Amino acid sequence: MQLGLVGLGKMGFNMRERLRKGDHEVIGYDPRPEVTDVPDLAGLAAALTAPRVVWVMVPSGDVTSGTISGLADVLSPGDLVIDGGNSRYTEDGPHAALLAEKGIGFIDAGVSGGIWGLSEGYGLMVGGSDADVEKVMPIFDTLRPPGPREDGFVHAGPVGAGHFAKMVHNGVEYAMMTAYGEGYEMLAAEDLIKSPQAVYQAWSNGTVVRSWLQQLLAKALKEDPHLAEIRGYTDDSGEGRWTVEEAIRLRVPVPAIAASLFARFLSRQDDSPTMKAVAALRNQFGGHAVQRIHESG
């Protein structure tokens, strides 16, 4: 197929390469002149043959909305836009409606795989009409991992379903990473354990906790056994937060996911106000010792 791709960052650039290796014609647009194939969105539309398919792979929020609005101005009835970024699923309906006014179709696609997707393939969760999804299945089949389609691709439902599924995927990912991190800390704290890395490496085969994330942690520990080169500061991309917010709306208990999100917040505090209050309370009711900050000079 022929595909327009907007956004050639870490994932978009690799997706273009994977698709080209799969014999698709990919024309990419990015504001950075060193990677773009065309000068602007109008140039992208002109370079594509109707009916066009354009995949948007840019940061969620205003950048995605602006890009989709810009495409609505340069595309034609019968064209199709795919939002493959990490947009919140509630934004998909308005984007689809905006494009529908011009007769342009819309698919939302949750994409997992990170920087490894070029070689390993991307897990895909899509939302949209049956006709629109079927139209671009050759693209999805090239991007997904090899093997049975259902093991790396799901048409999760109508518009919005793909990004909702990806949101929950990232919430689960938050909880898994926190559990693996806590396991590492326990292993590192026990003198009986000679090598936490060796333990994590051994979990790679035959255990019920084996996973790609677990293998990546084993790899990280092999490269830096004490993780001395990095700080414990951890951002959240938004999707873990959205998962907790949606769980509240749906009245679904997600204690592990919620705890993992709050653990990320805690990682950003050099000196936790909560734990300061806990220390003060222990001192007040039990006379327990507290560590005081002494002014110098």
C-alpha positions in Angstrom: 0.0 0.0 0.0 0.9 3.7 -0.1 0.8 5.5 3.2 1.4 9.0 4.5 3.1 9.1 7.9 3.1 12.3 10.0 5.6 12.3 12.8 9.0 10.7 12.4 10.2 10.5 16.0 11.5 7.4 17.8 8.5 5.3 16.9 7.3 6.9 13.7 10.8 6.8 12.1 11.1 3.0 12.9 7.5 2.4 11.7 8.4 4.0 8.4 11.4 1.7 8.1 9.5 -1.5 9.0 6.8 -0.6 6.4 9.3 0.1 3.7 11.0 -3.2 4.4 7.5 -4.7 3.9 7.4 -3.2 0.4 4.9 -0.4 1.2 5.5 3.1 -0.2 5.7 5.4 2.8 5.9 9.2 2.4 6.7 10.9 5.7 6.2 14.4 7.0 8.0 15.8 10.0 9.0 19.4 10.9 12.6 18.3 11.0 14.1 18.7 7.5 16.7 16.0 8.0 14.1 13.3 8.2 11.0 14.5 6.3 10.1 13.5 2.7 7.8 16.5 2.0 7.8 20.1 3.3 4.4 20.3 4.9 0.9 18.6 5.2 -0.2 20.1 1.9 2.9 18.6 0.2 2.1 15.2 1.8 -1.4 15.3 0.5 -0.2 16.2 -3.0 2.4 13.4 -2.9 -0.2 10.7 -2.2 -2.6 9.1 -4.6 -6.4 9.2 -3.7 -7.9 7.6 -1.8 -5.2 8.5 0.6 -4.3 6.9 4.0 -2.4 9.1 6.5 -1.1 7.8 9.8 -0.6 10.4 12.5 2.2 9.6 15.0 2.7 12.7 17.1 2.4 13.6 20.8 -1.1 13.5 22.2 -3.2 16.5 23.0 -2.9 19.8 21.1 -0.3 18.6 18.7 -2.5 15.6 17.6 -5.6 17.8 17.4 -3.8 20.5 15.4 -2.4 17.8 13.0 -5.8 16.2 12.4 -7.4 19.7 11.9 -4.6 20.5 9.4 -5.2 17.2 7.5 -9.0 17.9 7.3 -8.1 21.0 5.3 -5.9 19.2 2.8 -7.4 15.8 2.4 -10.4 14.8 0.3 -13.6 12.8 0.7 -12.8 9.0 0.8 -9.4 9.5 2.4 -8.7 7.9 5.8 -6.7 9.2 8.9 -5.3 6.9 11.5 -4.3 8.3 14.9 -1.5 6.0 16.2 -0.4 8.3 19.1 -1.3 8.0 22.7 -4.4 10.1 22.5 -7.0 9.8 25.2 -9.9 7.8 23.9 -12.4 10.6 24.6 -10.7 12.7 22.0 -11.3 10.2 19.2 -15.0 10.9 18.8 -14.5 14.7 18.2 -11.6 13.9 15.8 -13.7 11.4 13.9 -16.6 13.9 13.7 -14.4 16.7 12.4 -13.0 14.5 9.6 -16.5 13.1 8.8 -17.7 16.6 8.0 -15.2 16.4 5.1 -16.1 12.8 4.2 -12.8 11.5 5.6 -12.7 8.3 7.7 -10.9 7.8 11.0 -9.3 5.0 12.9 -7.7 5.2 16.4 -4.8 2.8 16.9 -3.1 2.0 20.1 0.5 1.0 19.4 2.9 -0.9 21.7 6.4 -1.9 21.0 8.6 1.2 21.7 12.0 1.3 20.2 12.0 -2.5 19.7 9.1 -2.4 17.2 11.3 -2.1 14.2 12.7 -5.6 14.7 10.1 -7.3 16.9 6.8 -5.8 15.5 4.2 -3.6 17.2 1.2 -4.7 19.2 -1.8 -3.0 17.7 -5.2 -2.2 19.2 -7.5 -0.4 16.8 -11.0 1.2 16.8 -13.1 2.1 13.8 -15.5 0.7 11.3 -15.1 -2.7 9.8 -14.7 -1.2 6.3 -12.0 1.3 7.3 -10.0 -1.3 9.3 -10.2 -3.8 6.5 -9.0 -1.2 4.0 -5.7 -0.8 5.8 -5.1 -4.4 7.0 -2.0 -4.8 4.9 -0.4 -1.9 6.9 -1.5 -3.5 10.2 -0.2 -6.9 9.1 3.2 -5.5 8.3 3.5 -3.6 11.5 2.3 -6.3 13.9 4.7 -9.1 15.1 4.9 -12.3 13.0 2.6 -15.2 13.8 -1.2 -15.4 14.1 -2.9 -12.1 13.6 -4.9 -12.4 16.8 -1.7 -12.7 18.8 -0.6 -9.1 18.0 -3.6 -7.3 16.6 -7.1 -6.6 17.8 -10.0 -4.7 16.2 -11.3 -3.8 19.7 -14.5 -2.0 18.6 -15.7 1.2 17.1 -13.9 4.6 17.2 -12.3 5.1 20.6 -12.0 1.4 21.5 -8.4 1.2 20.3 -7.1 4.0 22.5 -9.2 2.7 25.4 -7.6 -0.7 25.1 -4.1 0.9 24.9 -4.8 3.0 28.0 -5.7 -0.1 30.0 -2.6 -1.8 28.5 -0.4 1.0 29.9 -2.1 0.9 33.2 -1.3 -2.8 33.5 2.3 -2.0 32.4 2.6 0.5 35.2 1.7 -2.2 37.8 4.0 -4.8 36.3 7.0 -2.5 36.2 6.4 -1.5 39.8 6.2 -5.1 40.9 9.4 -6.0 39.1 11.1 -3.0 40.7 10.0 -4.0 44.2 11.2 -7.5 43.6 14.6 -6.2 42.6 14.8 -4.0 45.7 14.1 -7.0 47.9 16.7 -9.2 46.2 19.3 -6.4 46.4 18.6 -5.9 50.1 19.3 -9.5 51.1 22.9 -10.6 51.6 22.1 -14.2 50.8 21.4 -13.2 47.2 24.7 -13.0 45.3 23.3 -11.4 42.1 19.8 -10.0 41.7 20.6 -9.8 38.0 21.2 -13.6 37.9 17.9 -14.2 39.6 16.0 -12.0 37.1 17.8 -13.7 34.3 16.8 -17.1 35.6 13.1 -16.0 35.6 13.3 -15.6 31.8 12.3 -19.2 31.2 9.9 -21.7 32.9 8.5 -19.3 35.5 5.1 -17.8 35.7 6.5 -14.2 36.1 8.5 -14.3 32.9 7.7 -11.5 30.5 9.4 -9.1 28.1 9.5 -6.5 30.8 11.2 -8.9 33.2 13.8 -9.7 30.5 14.4 -6.0 29.9 15.1 -5.5 33.6 17.5 -8.4 33.5 19.2 -6.7 30.6 19.3 -3.3 32.4 20.9 -5.0 35.5 23.5 -6.7 33.4 24.5 -3.3 31.9 24.4 -1.5 35.3 24.2 -4.1 38.2 23.5 -1.5 40.9 21.5 0.9 38.7 24.0 3.5 39.8 23.9 5.5 36.6 20.2 6.5 36.9 18.0 8.3 39.4 14.7 6.9 40.7 12.7 9.8 39.2 9.9 8.4 37.0 7.5 10.4 34.9 4.0 9.2 33.9 2.9 9.6 30.3 -0.7 10.2 31.2 -2.2 6.8 30.3 -1.7 5.3 33.8 -3.4 8.4 35.3 -6.3 8.1 32.7 -6.7 4.4 33.6 -7.2 5.2 37.3 -9.6 8.1 36.4 -11.7 5.8 34.1 -11.7 3.0 36.8 -13.2 5.5 39.2 -15.9 6.4 36.6 -16.6 2.7 35.9 -16.4 1.8 39.6 -13.8 -0.8 38.9 -11.2 -1.5 41.6 -7.7 -1.2 40.3 -5.5 -1.1 43.5 -2.3 -2.3 41.9 -2.5 0.1 39.0 -3.4 3.0 41.3 -0.5 2.2 43.7 1.9 2.0 40.8 0.8 5.5 39.6 1.2 7.0 43.1 4.7 5.3 43.4 5.7 7.3 40.4 4.5 10.5 42.1 6.6 9.5 45.2 9.7 9.0 43.0 9.7 12.8 42.2 10.0 13.9 45.8 13.5 14.4 47.1 12.1 14.5 50.7 8.5 13.2 50.9 6.2 15.6 52.9 4.0 12.6 53.7 6.9 10.7 55.3 8.0 13.9 57.1 4.5 14.0 58.7 4.7 10.3 59.5 8.1 10.8 61.2 6.7 13.7 63.2 3.6 11.7 64.3 5.8 8.8 65.4 7.9 11.2 67.4 4.8 12.9 69.0 2.9 9.7 70.1 5.8 7.4 70.8 8.8 9.5 71.3 10.5 7.8 68.3 13.6 9.5 67.1 13.5 11.7 64.0 16.4 12.8 61.8 16.6 16.6 61.9 17.9 18.9 59.1 20.7 21.0 60.6 21.4 24.4 59.1 25.0 24.8 58.1 27.0 28.1 58.4 
